Amino acid sequence: MITDAQVAFYEENGYVVVEDVLDAATLARVRKVVSEILDDARGVTTHNDIYDLEPSHRPDRPRVRRIKKPHLVHPVFREVLNAPVLLDVLVRLLGPNVRLHGSKLNTKSAGFGSPVEWHQDWAFYPHTNDDVLAIGLMFDDVSMENGPMLVLPGTHRGPIYDHHAQGRFCGAMDPAASGLDFSRAVPCLGRAGAASFHHVRLVHGSAQNTSSRDRQLLLYECAAADAWPLVNFTNIDEFDSRMICGEPTLEPRLVPVPVRMPLPPALNQGSIYENQTAASSRFFKVALESV
Ligand SMILES: O=C(O)CCC(=O)C(=O)O
């Protein structure tokens, strides 16, 4: 399953890519569901609870940028979390008790799929401790061409960067102000069925997909059960209904981790893409927005 060397790599670098997390049959089944959900975007005029739309979307020629919270859209997305390799990795990286925080599927379509500016997930959802990560399940082969997720190794041990612009949360770091060397970024590459696991404080982003191949990435945000969110807590039944494995707890573990609250909320709500439209500067070029 996952080796001690891979666990050590994650601890050192803040990410690890594991091949063959999903078997071919499961992958085919989930991809079919995704394709049906994307087909249903025909006729949709604006962002809603399910779809975040590309700027060039038209109801008669749908262009979905993200399926929001897929685990609430179709049961297959909860089933996938029972994949044995996936559970093994989660337990090794987060301990025996793990809760789903949220999910999203970035479609990054061939030819125009939007970039995601540099950010740390922690800026969006700080918790009482940082035993929190995101799984990135690759539904397509991911290579340098089709907009892989890029990570800055080791930044999970560094500061929490400012993700505000003009006094409001905007979900993106100012690349110049951060002082980081983005030429050190490493792509998370793999075959369809592979998954990346990245620490909640790791700096990451991705370029526009100008290639002829889609790059669908299903992200599951997962937390140790004793890491409690500092924002948007709903209610205990809903919270505990998201346990992936092990037991819930009423005793959050408090660790002195740096936090900057994502408040006041972003001007443009809905998704990271919308939040980031208010960023004061952009790193990734948008070449083909209106094609
Ligand atoms: O899709 C990607 O490449 C990056 C995704 C990401 O970081 C996010 O949606 O928060």
The ligand as an SDF file (V2000), in Angstrom:
LIG
                    3D

 10  9  0  0  0  0  0  0  0  0999 V2000
   -7.2140   21.9230   -9.5520 O   0  0  0  0  0  0  0  0  0  0  0  0
   -6.0920   22.2720   -9.1930 C   0  0  0  0  0  0  0  0  0  0  0  0
   -5.1020   22.1350   -9.8920 O   0  0  0  0  0  0  0  0  0  0  0  0
   -5.8430   22.9290   -7.8620 C   0  0  0  0  0  0  0  0  0  0  0  0
   -7.0240   22.7910   -6.9990 C   0  0  0  0  0  0  0  0  0  0  0  0
   -6.9980   23.5840   -5.7570 C   0  0  0  0  0  0  0  0  0  0  0  0
   -5.9870   23.8770   -5.2000 O   0  0  0  0  0  0  0  0  0  0  0  0
   -8.2830   23.9850   -5.2030 C   0  0  0  0  0  0  0  0  0  0  0  0
   -9.3080   23.8770   -5.8940 O   0  0  0  0  0  0  0  0  0  0  0  0
   -8.2900   24.4510   -4.0440 O   0  0  0  0  0  0  0  0  0  0  0  0
  1  2  2  0
  2  3  1  0
  2  4  1  0
  4  5  1  0
  5  6  1  0
  6  7  2  0
  6  8  1  0
  8  9  2  0
  8 10  1  0
M  END
$$$$
